[in-house]
Amino acid sequence: MNQEPSRATVGIPFVHEGEDVKELIEYGIDGPCEGIMVRGGGDVGVLVLSGSSGRIETERSRLLAGQGVTALGRRRAPHG
């Protein structure tokens, strides 16, 4: 896993009205299982698996992180 954040995204709001906007930090993941980890600042983590399309669920991971969890979106790299 990359040690440095690849990009910080600011301004993704919570779904609940009246909540403050929170900074999310994204990390790119390389290797046999590619993916993205988005930190939302909470104590809970979720694993977001790709479906049959094989794409990394980046937007879904960001949405979950916007709710305060750490979301790990993964997919298996194609065999080559």
C-alpha positions as CSV (number, residue, x, y, z in Angstrom):
1,M,0.0,0.0,0.0
2,N,1.3,3.5,-0.8
3,Q,2.4,5.3,2.4
4,E,1.6,8.8,1.2
5,P,-1.9,10.0,0.4
6,S,-2.4,10.3,-3.4
7,R,-5.0,13.0,-3.1
8,A,-6.9,14.8,-0.4
9,T,-10.5,15.6,-1.3
10,V,-12.1,18.5,0.6
11,G,-15.8,19.4,0.6
12,I,-17.6,16.1,0.4
13,P,-20.6,16.8,2.7
14,F,-22.4,14.4,5.1
15,V,-25.8,13.2,4.0
16,H,-27.4,14.4,7.3
17,E,-28.4,18.1,7.3
18,G,-26.7,20.4,9.7
19,E,-23.4,18.4,9.7
20,D,-20.1,20.1,8.8
21,V,-18.1,19.3,5.7
22,K,-15.3,16.9,6.4
23,E,-11.9,16.3,4.8
24,L,-11.4,12.9,3.3
25,I,-8.0,11.4,2.5
26,E,-7.6,8.9,-0.4
27,Y,-4.8,6.3,-0.7
28,G,-4.1,4.4,-3.9
29,I,-3.4,0.6,-3.4
30,D,-1.2,-1.3,-5.9
31,G,-0.4,-5.0,-6.1
32,P,-2.4,-8.2,-6.7
33,C,-5.5,-6.5,-5.3
34,E,-5.8,-3.0,-6.6
35,G,-8.0,-0.4,-4.9
36,I,-8.5,2.7,-2.9
37,M,-8.7,3.5,0.7
38,V,-10.7,6.6,1.8
39,R,-10.3,7.8,5.4
40,G,-13.3,9.5,6.9
41,G,-12.0,9.9,10.4
42,G,-14.2,7.4,12.3
43,D,-13.4,4.2,14.2
44,V,-15.3,1.9,11.8
45,G,-14.0,0.4,8.6
46,V,-15.9,-1.2,5.6
47,L,-14.7,-3.3,2.7
48,V,-16.3,-2.3,-0.6
49,L,-15.8,-5.2,-3.2
50,S,-16.2,-4.7,-6.9
51,G,-18.9,-6.5,-8.8
52,S,-18.7,-8.4,-12.0
53,S,-17.7,-5.3,-13.9
54,G,-14.4,-5.4,-12.1
55,R,-14.2,-1.6,-11.6
56,I,-13.1,-0.1,-8.3
57,E,-16.1,1.4,-6.4
58,T,-14.4,4.8,-5.9
59,E,-17.6,6.9,-5.6
60,R,-19.2,4.4,-3.2
61,S,-16.1,4.4,-1.0
62,R,-16.1,8.2,-0.9
63,L,-19.8,8.2,0.0
64,L,-19.2,5.8,2.9
65,A,-16.1,7.8,4.1
66,G,-18.3,10.9,4.0
67,Q,-20.3,9.3,6.7
68,G,-17.2,9.0,8.9
69,V,-15.9,5.4,8.2
70,T,-12.8,4.3,6.5
71,A,-13.7,2.6,3.3
72,L,-11.5,0.2,1.4
73,G,-12.5,-0.4,-2.2
74,R,-10.8,-3.4,-3.7
75,R,-10.7,-5.5,-6.9
76,R,-8.5,-8.3,-7.9
77,A,-6.0,-7.5,-10.7
78,P,-6.5,-9.3,-13.9
79,H,-4.3,-12.3,-14.5
80,G,-1.7,-11.6,-17.1
